[in-house]
Amino acid sequence: MVRKKVPEWLNSTMWSTPPPPSTDDDGLLRHSPVTKISSMKEEAESISVASRLNSAPPPSTASSVPSPSPRPRNGSSISGGSGGYGNSVGPSSEDFSRQAHLTAELSKKVINMKELRSLALQSLPDSPGIRSTVWKLLLGYLPPERSLWSTELKQKRSQYKHYKDELLTSPSEITWRLVRSKGFDNYELKSESRCMLSRSRITDEDHPLSLGKASIWNTYFQDTETIDQIDRDVKRTHPDIPFFSAESSFAHSNQESMKNILLVFAKLNQGIRYVQGMNEILAPIFYVFRNDPDEDSSSHAEADAFFCFVELLSGFRDFYCQQLDNSVVGIRSAITRLSQLVKKHDEELWRHLEITTKVNPQFYAFRWITLLLTQEFSFFDCLHIWDALLSDPEGPLESLLGICCAMLVLVRRRLIAGDFTSNMKLLQHYPTTNISHLLYVANKLRSKMLV
C-alpha cells in the first residue's frame, strides 16, 4: 500500500511546537512514571469509557492542596479578583477594532448571527460584558431580536426559579406546604409542637421510611449520593482561582449557585443525572455570566448559566450515557472521527501513533472531548477556545474535533520521534501553546476539509 504523502504545509517548522526546556520536561514526568504508563496501556482496553469518567476525577482536578503560587498552564496569568479575565498583556489595536465591531453589531435591533459567529470565531476580546452577551446569543438563550430579550429573560429566569422551588425544596418543607394547603395551618400554629405532625396526617408518600416510588423522602435519600458528589467536585473546581475557591462569601455564593445548577440538571435529566466532570464544563459559563458588569445580568447568572449549560450539553449528552458508548452518537464514535481526521491530514503521524507506538486515541482524546479541553489549557485560554467552539454553525463538536486534530499536528515532530511512553506523557500533559496559533491551525485544517 502506498502511503499518503504528507502535505508540504505540515512540514513547515511553524506548525511544530518546540520541545520545552528540560525543567518543563521534569514537570511532565512528575505524575507519569514509566511503570504507570506501561501498566495503563494493558489496563485501558478493559475499562469502560463511561465508568472511567464516573469513577475518578480528572487528573488535574485532584483534591490535593494547590501550591501557594500556581503556575497556569499554557501561558495565561490568573487574576486574583472576582472580575476580569487575567490577561497579563494589554489589548492591541486589533482588539479595540474587533471590540468596536462587536459593540456595533450587538447594538443593532436584529443581530446578524452569521456576522456575530464570524467575529467570535476569531476569539472575543476580554472586555467585560461582551463575551457574556455573545455566548448567550450563540447558545440560543437570547434571540437575535433585541426587543425580545427582556421578555425571554424574564420568562426563563422565572422558569428556573420554579425548577428550584420544585426540585430543591426539602421534604419537610414540602410536607408543611401540603398540610397548610389542607387547612391545618391555624391548628399547627397554635400547637406547642409546631414542628411535629400528628401521625394521622402523615401519608405513605410523606413518611421518611417509605420506600414507595412516589415518596418524596425516598427520592430525597436517593439523591443524597448525587448531592455529595456535586458538592465535592464543585469545591475542587479551579482551586487556584479565588472566584471559585477563596474563603470568601462571594466564592461560597458562587459554589452554591453551581451546586444548584448541577443538581437541578441531574434531577431533570434522570437518564444522565450528574456525571463527574460536568462541573468543569459549567465553570466557564457561570464565570463569564457572573462577571457581567451589568448588575441585572450578574444577579441572574445562576438562571442564565443553567439554561446555557443545558444547551451546550445537549450536543454532547450522548457521550455521558454508558449504554451509547459504542453507538454512532457515543463517545467512541467521536474518538474514531478524530482518528480519521488525523489520518486524512497526516497519515504518517496517524500511523506512528496508532500502529507503530500503539497509542490508542482513547487514552488521551477521551478527556479532551468529554471535558471540552478544560483540563488541557489554562482557564482563561479555554474562554478563547470556547469562543470558537460556540461560534461554529454546525455545532461545537465539529470545532472541538478540529482543535484536537490541530493539537496533534502542532506537536507532530515530537510525536513522530517518540515512543509509547513519551507520547503518552506529551498528550496527557499538553505543552504550552499559543492559543491564537492553535485556532488558526484548526481553521486551516477545517478549510482544507472543505476543498
PLY file of the C-alpha trace (Angstrom):
ply
format ascii 1.0
element vertex 451
property float x
property float y
property float z
element edge 450
property int vertex1
property int vertex2
end_header
0.00 0.00 0.00
1.31 3.44 -0.96
1.42 5.79 1.97
-0.35 9.11 1.60
2.18 11.91 1.15
2.40 14.44 3.97
1.26 17.89 2.72
4.12 20.36 2.37
2.45 22.88 4.66
2.62 20.37 7.50
6.38 20.09 7.15
6.88 23.78 7.91
8.59 24.45 11.23
5.88 26.98 12.08
3.42 24.16 12.81
5.57 22.32 15.32
5.76 23.32 18.95
9.42 23.34 20.01
10.35 20.99 22.85
10.06 22.74 26.22
13.14 23.27 28.43
14.35 20.34 30.48
12.72 21.79 33.59
9.39 21.62 31.79
10.04 18.00 30.86
10.60 17.27 34.53
7.23 18.81 35.21
5.60 16.49 32.71
7.23 13.48 34.30
6.15 14.11 37.84
2.73 12.46 37.53
3.58 9.84 34.92
6.30 7.34 35.88
7.19 4.81 33.22
5.73 1.93 35.19
2.37 3.69 35.48
2.20 4.41 31.74
3.14 0.85 30.83
0.50 -0.69 33.06
-2.11 1.75 31.78
-1.55 0.51 28.24
-2.59 -3.00 29.31
-5.48 -1.91 31.52
-7.13 0.76 29.40
-8.70 -1.65 26.91
-10.80 -3.29 29.60
-12.05 -0.09 31.20
-15.45 1.19 30.18
-15.39 4.72 28.77
-18.29 5.93 30.87
-17.08 4.23 34.02
-13.69 5.93 33.75
-15.35 9.31 33.69
-17.52 8.42 36.67
-15.04 6.55 38.79
-12.31 9.13 39.27
-11.88 12.88 38.96
-9.92 14.22 36.00
-6.19 14.23 36.81
-5.85 17.97 37.06
-8.86 18.40 39.34
-7.42 16.31 42.14
-8.32 17.49 45.57
-4.71 17.99 46.66
-3.84 21.39 48.10
-2.54 23.75 45.39
0.85 25.37 45.71
0.89 28.94 47.03
1.77 30.32 43.59
0.22 28.00 40.99
1.68 28.18 37.52
-1.15 28.44 34.98
-0.95 26.03 32.08
-0.40 27.26 28.53
0.55 30.78 29.23
-2.26 32.78 30.78
-1.81 34.53 34.08
-4.54 34.17 36.65
-6.22 37.15 38.21
-6.98 37.11 41.87
-10.18 39.13 41.83
-13.74 38.23 41.08
-13.81 40.08 37.80
-11.56 40.38 34.79
-10.04 37.62 32.72
-6.48 37.51 33.97
-4.67 38.67 30.85
-1.17 39.91 31.51
-0.90 41.70 28.15
-2.91 44.81 27.36
-5.39 44.88 24.46
-3.96 45.54 20.99
-5.30 47.94 18.37
-6.81 44.89 16.66
-8.66 44.06 19.89
-10.07 47.57 20.06
-11.18 47.36 16.45
-12.86 43.99 16.95
-14.49 45.22 20.13
-15.91 48.24 18.31
-17.22 45.97 15.57
-18.84 43.65 18.11
-20.39 46.55 20.05
-21.87 47.91 16.84
-23.25 44.50 15.92
-24.75 43.94 19.37
-26.43 47.35 19.22
-28.50 46.50 16.15
-32.24 45.88 16.50
-31.79 42.50 14.84
-28.36 40.94 15.24
-26.77 39.30 12.22
-25.88 35.91 13.66
-23.68 34.97 10.72
-21.59 38.08 11.25
-21.51 37.53 15.02
-20.28 33.97 14.56
-17.58 35.18 12.21
-16.38 37.73 14.76
-16.50 35.23 17.65
-14.58 32.66 15.62
-11.55 34.96 15.73
-11.82 34.96 19.56
-13.66 37.60 21.54
-11.95 40.48 23.34
-11.84 40.13 27.11
-13.78 43.34 27.71
-16.36 42.75 30.47
-19.87 42.08 29.24
-19.19 41.30 25.58
-18.48 37.59 25.99
-21.47 37.19 28.32
-23.91 38.60 25.76
-22.32 36.89 22.76
-22.30 33.45 24.39
-25.98 33.80 25.28
-26.72 34.59 21.63
-24.52 31.80 20.25
-26.16 29.26 22.57
-29.65 30.38 21.56
-30.55 31.65 25.02
-31.14 35.14 23.62
-32.97 35.62 20.28
-31.40 37.84 17.58
-34.21 40.42 18.03
-33.16 42.74 20.85
-36.76 43.76 21.53
-37.50 40.21 22.72
-34.63 39.98 25.20
-36.47 41.39 28.22
-39.47 39.07 27.80
-37.34 35.99 27.13
-35.08 36.61 30.11
-37.98 37.23 32.47
-39.69 34.01 31.37
-36.58 31.83 31.58
-35.49 33.19 34.95
-38.99 32.62 36.33
-38.90 29.07 34.98
-35.59 28.37 36.69
-36.97 29.68 39.98
-39.88 27.26 39.58
-37.43 24.40 38.99
-35.56 25.26 42.19
-38.75 25.58 44.22
-39.99 22.24 42.95
-36.76 20.22 42.93
-34.56 21.64 45.65
-37.09 22.15 48.43
-36.59 19.81 51.40
-39.22 17.11 52.07
-40.00 18.70 55.43
-40.95 21.96 53.78
-42.98 20.14 51.12
-44.89 18.30 53.85
-45.70 21.53 55.67
-46.92 23.11 52.45
-49.25 20.17 51.92
-50.56 20.47 55.46
-51.19 24.18 55.11
-52.93 23.64 51.79
-55.34 21.26 53.53
-56.43 23.89 56.02
-54.49 22.78 59.11
-52.38 25.91 59.32
-54.24 27.54 62.23
-54.18 24.39 64.33
-50.46 23.87 63.86
-49.61 27.49 64.62
-51.40 27.22 67.96
-49.83 23.87 68.77
-46.83 23.83 71.08
-45.28 21.12 68.93
-45.06 23.36 65.86
-42.56 21.10 64.09
-44.47 17.84 64.57
-47.33 16.39 62.57
-49.87 14.10 64.12
-49.49 10.51 62.88
-52.90 10.52 61.21
-51.82 13.27 58.84
-48.64 11.56 57.56
-49.32 9.58 54.38
-47.10 6.85 52.93
-45.69 9.40 50.49
-44.77 11.74 53.36
-43.17 9.16 55.65
-39.32 9.30 55.88
-39.08 5.49 55.93
-41.34 4.93 52.93
-39.79 3.01 50.03
-42.59 3.90 47.64
-41.69 5.44 44.28
-43.99 8.38 44.99
-42.37 9.08 48.36
-40.68 12.47 48.48
-38.43 11.19 51.27
-37.34 8.12 49.32
-36.43 10.36 46.37
-34.58 12.71 48.69
-32.41 9.94 50.14
-31.67 8.57 46.67
-30.41 12.00 45.66
-28.01 12.21 48.61
-25.16 10.44 46.78
-25.51 12.77 43.81
-25.59 15.82 46.08
-22.43 14.69 47.88
-20.59 14.09 44.58
-21.58 17.50 43.23
-20.51 19.15 46.48
-17.06 17.51 46.36
-16.49 18.36 42.71
-17.62 21.98 42.96
-15.36 22.60 45.96
-12.30 21.47 43.99
-13.17 23.37 40.81
-10.21 25.59 39.89
-8.65 25.80 43.35
-6.16 28.37 42.01
-8.86 30.92 41.10
-10.38 32.90 44.01
-13.68 33.29 42.15
-14.31 29.57 42.72
-12.31 28.64 45.79
-11.42 31.58 48.00
-12.52 31.64 51.62
-14.95 34.48 50.98
-18.71 34.86 50.97
-18.53 35.66 47.26
-16.75 32.40 46.41
-19.09 30.39 48.65
-22.07 32.01 46.94
-20.63 31.03 43.55
-20.16 27.44 44.74
-23.76 27.27 45.95
-25.03 28.55 42.61
-23.01 25.93 40.73
-24.29 23.18 43.03
-27.87 24.31 42.42
-27.42 24.28 38.65
-25.86 20.82 38.58
-28.44 19.32 40.94
-31.41 20.78 39.05
-29.88 19.44 35.83
-29.40 15.99 37.40
-32.98 15.82 38.65
-34.44 16.99 35.33
-32.30 14.57 33.31
-32.76 11.22 35.02
-31.25 9.34 32.08
-27.90 11.08 32.59
-28.09 12.66 36.03
-24.76 14.11 37.14
-21.51 12.81 35.66
-18.22 13.73 37.27
-16.57 16.48 35.25
-19.73 18.41 34.41
-18.62 20.99 36.98
-15.65 21.77 34.74
-17.96 22.44 31.79
-20.26 24.64 33.84
-17.41 26.71 35.32
-16.56 28.87 32.24
-20.21 29.68 31.56
-21.01 30.66 35.13
-17.77 32.65 35.49
-18.46 34.69 32.35
-22.08 35.43 33.30
-21.34 36.20 36.95
-18.68 38.72 35.93
-21.01 40.63 33.62
-20.74 44.32 34.63
-24.49 44.71 34.18
-25.88 44.18 37.69
-29.15 42.65 36.50
-27.34 40.11 34.33
-24.81 39.33 37.04
-27.50 38.82 39.69
-29.30 36.30 37.44
-26.11 34.49 36.41
-27.30 31.25 38.02
-30.51 31.04 35.98
-28.84 32.17 32.75
-25.93 29.76 33.22
-28.32 26.87 33.85
-30.10 27.19 30.50
-26.88 27.82 28.57
-25.25 24.82 30.28
-28.20 22.65 29.27
-28.00 23.92 25.69
-24.26 23.30 25.43
-24.50 19.85 26.97
-27.37 18.88 24.66
-24.83 18.46 21.87
-22.70 16.13 23.99
-25.26 14.41 26.23
-24.89 11.03 24.48
-21.22 10.96 25.49
-22.33 10.60 29.12
-24.64 7.61 28.57
-22.72 4.37 29.06
-25.33 2.46 27.04
-24.48 4.60 24.00
-20.69 4.34 24.23
-20.42 2.12 21.15
-23.24 3.73 19.16
-22.89 6.19 16.29
-23.63 9.03 18.71
-21.47 7.81 21.62
-18.03 8.90 22.78
-16.21 6.11 20.94
-17.70 7.34 17.67
-16.37 10.86 18.32
-12.91 9.49 19.14
-12.98 7.44 15.92
-13.86 10.58 13.96
-10.85 12.34 15.45
-8.63 9.42 14.46
-9.98 9.63 10.91
-9.29 13.38 10.80
-5.68 12.83 11.80
-5.29 10.09 9.19
-6.74 12.33 6.49
-4.46 15.28 7.25
-1.30 13.44 8.25
-1.23 9.70 7.64
2.39 9.43 8.74
1.54 10.84 12.16
-1.59 8.69 12.45
0.35 5.53 11.54
3.13 6.27 14.02
0.69 6.90 16.86
-1.83 4.13 16.35
0.13 1.44 14.51
3.77 1.83 15.50
3.58 3.06 19.10
0.05 1.72 19.83
-1.18 4.99 21.32
-4.93 4.45 21.24
-6.64 7.86 20.85
-8.99 6.84 23.67
-6.06 7.18 26.09
-5.88 10.96 25.65
-8.83 12.12 23.49
-11.46 10.81 25.90
-10.70 13.60 28.37
-10.08 16.18 25.64
-13.56 15.64 24.17
-15.76 14.92 27.20
-14.41 17.91 29.16
-14.21 20.23 26.13
-10.47 20.83 26.64
-11.00 22.47 30.03
-8.25 20.31 31.56
-5.67 20.79 28.81
-5.32 24.58 28.92
-5.48 27.36 31.46
-8.96 28.53 32.42
-8.63 31.85 30.63
-7.23 30.28 27.47
-10.25 27.99 27.47
-12.55 31.02 27.27
-10.95 31.90 23.92
-11.14 28.30 22.73
-14.82 28.20 23.65
-15.44 31.36 21.59
-14.53 29.23 18.58
-16.48 26.17 19.76
-19.70 28.08 20.36
-19.48 30.08 17.13
-19.50 27.01 14.87
-22.84 26.92 12.99
-22.54 23.11 12.74
-22.24 22.75 16.49
-19.33 22.78 18.96
-18.35 19.16 18.34
-17.11 19.91 14.83
-14.80 22.68 16.04
-13.75 20.59 19.04
-12.57 17.72 16.85
-10.77 20.16 14.56
-8.94 21.75 17.50
-8.00 18.32 18.88
-6.58 17.40 15.48
-4.64 20.68 15.40
-3.22 19.91 18.85
-1.69 16.73 17.45
-0.39 18.49 14.34
1.34 21.17 16.41
3.45 18.58 18.24
3.86 16.14 15.34
7.67 16.31 15.28
7.90 15.30 18.93
5.26 12.61 18.45
6.99 11.16 15.39
10.25 10.98 17.37
8.59 9.47 20.47
7.65 6.02 21.70
4.52 4.97 23.59
5.69 6.27 26.96
6.94 9.68 25.82
3.93 10.26 23.58
1.50 9.44 26.36
3.28 11.89 28.66
3.11 14.56 26.00
-0.57 14.11 25.14
-1.78 13.75 28.72
0.15 16.89 29.74
-0.15 19.03 26.64
2.68 21.59 26.36
2.42 25.38 26.41
0.77 26.62 23.23
-0.18 29.93 21.69
-3.98 29.69 21.60
-4.42 32.08 18.67
-1.98 29.97 16.68
-3.79 26.76 17.68
-7.12 28.14 16.49
-5.50 29.32 13.26
-4.16 25.83 12.56
-7.56 24.30 13.36
-9.23 26.67 10.88
-6.57 25.86 8.29
-7.29 22.14 8.67
-11.04 22.78 8.53
-10.76 24.81 5.31
-8.74 22.05 3.67
-11.53 19.60 4.52
-13.96 21.76 2.56
-11.78 21.95 -0.58
0 1
1 2
2 3
3 4
4 5
5 6
6 7
7 8
8 9
9 10
10 11
11 12
12 13
13 14
14 15
15 16
16 17
17 18
18 19
19 20
20 21
21 22
22 23
23 24
24 25
25 26
26 27
27 28
28 29
29 30
30 31
31 32
32 33
33 34
34 35
35 36
36 37
37 38
38 39
39 40
40 41
41 42
42 43
43 44
44 45
45 46
46 47
47 48
48 49
49 50
50 51
51 52
52 53
53 54
54 55
55 56
56 57
57 58
58 59
59 60
60 61
61 62
62 63
63 64
64 65
65 66
66 67
67 68
68 69
69 70
70 71
71 72
72 73
73 74
74 75
75 76
76 77
77 78
78 79
79 80
80 81
81 82
82 83
83 84
84 85
85 86
86 87
87 88
88 89
89 90
90 91
91 92
92 93
93 94
94 95
95 96
96 97
97 98
98 99
99 100
100 101
101 102
102 103
103 104
104 105
105 106
106 107
107 108
108 109
109 110
110 111
111 112
112 113
113 114
114 115
115 116
116 117
117 118
118 119
119 120
120 121
121 122
122 123
123 124
124 125
125 126
126 127
127 128
128 129
129 130
130 131
131 132
132 133
133 134
134 135
135 136
136 137
137 138
138 139
139 140
140 141
141 142
142 143
143 144
144 145
145 146
146 147
147 148
148 149
149 150
150 151
151 152
152 153
153 154
154 155
155 156
156 157
157 158
158 159
159 160
160 161
161 162
162 163
163 164
164 165
165 166
166 167
167 168
168 169
169 170
170 171
171 172
172 173
173 174
174 175
175 176
176 177
177 178
178 179
179 180
180 181
181 182
182 183
183 184
184 185
185 186
186 187
187 188
188 189
189 190
190 191
191 192
192 193
193 194
194 195
195 196
196 197
197 198
198 199
199 200
200 201
201 202
202 203
203 204
204 205
205 206
206 207
207 208
208 209
209 210
210 211
211 212
212 213
213 214
214 215
215 216
216 217
217 218
218 219
219 220
220 221
221 222
222 223
223 224
224 225
225 226
226 227
227 228
228 229
229 230
230 231
231 232
232 233
233 234
234 235
235 236
236 237
237 238
238 239
239 240
240 241
241 242
242 243
243 244
244 245
245 246
246 247
247 248
248 249
249 250
250 251
251 252
252 253
253 254
254 255
255 256
256 257
257 258
258 259
259 260
260 261
261 262
262 263
263 264
264 265
265 266
266 267
267 268
268 269
269 270
270 271
271 272
272 273
273 274
274 275
275 276
276 277
277 278
278 279
279 280
280 281
281 282
282 283
283 284
284 285
285 286
286 287
287 288
288 289
289 290
290 291
291 292
292 293
293 294
294 295
295 296
296 297
297 298
298 299
299 300
300 301
301 302
302 303
303 304
304 305
305 306
306 307
307 308
308 309
309 310
310 311
311 312
312 313
313 314
314 315
315 316
316 317
317 318
318 319
319 320
320 321
321 322
322 323
323 324
324 325
325 326
326 327
327 328
328 329
329 330
330 331
331 332
332 333
333 334
334 335
335 336
336 337
337 338
338 339
339 340
340 341
341 342
342 343
343 344
344 345
345 346
346 347
347 348
348 349
349 350
350 351
351 352
352 353
353 354
354 355
355 356
356 357
357 358
358 359
359 360
360 361
361 362
362 363
363 364
364 365
365 366
366 367
367 368
368 369
369 370
370 371
371 372
372 373
373 374
374 375
375 376
376 377
377 378
378 379
379 380
380 381
381 382
382 383
383 384
384 385
385 386
386 387
387 388
388 389
389 390
390 391
391 392
392 393
393 394
394 395
395 396
396 397
397 398
398 399
399 400
400 401
401 402
402 403
403 404
404 405
405 406
406 407
407 408
408 409
409 410
410 411
411 412
412 413
413 414
414 415
415 416
416 417
417 418
418 419
419 420
420 421
421 422
422 423
423 424
424 425
425 426
426 427
427 428
428 429
429 430
430 431
431 432
432 433
433 434
434 435
435 436
436 437
437 438
438 439
439 440
440 441
441 442
442 443
443 444
444 445
445 446
446 447
447 448
448 449
449 450
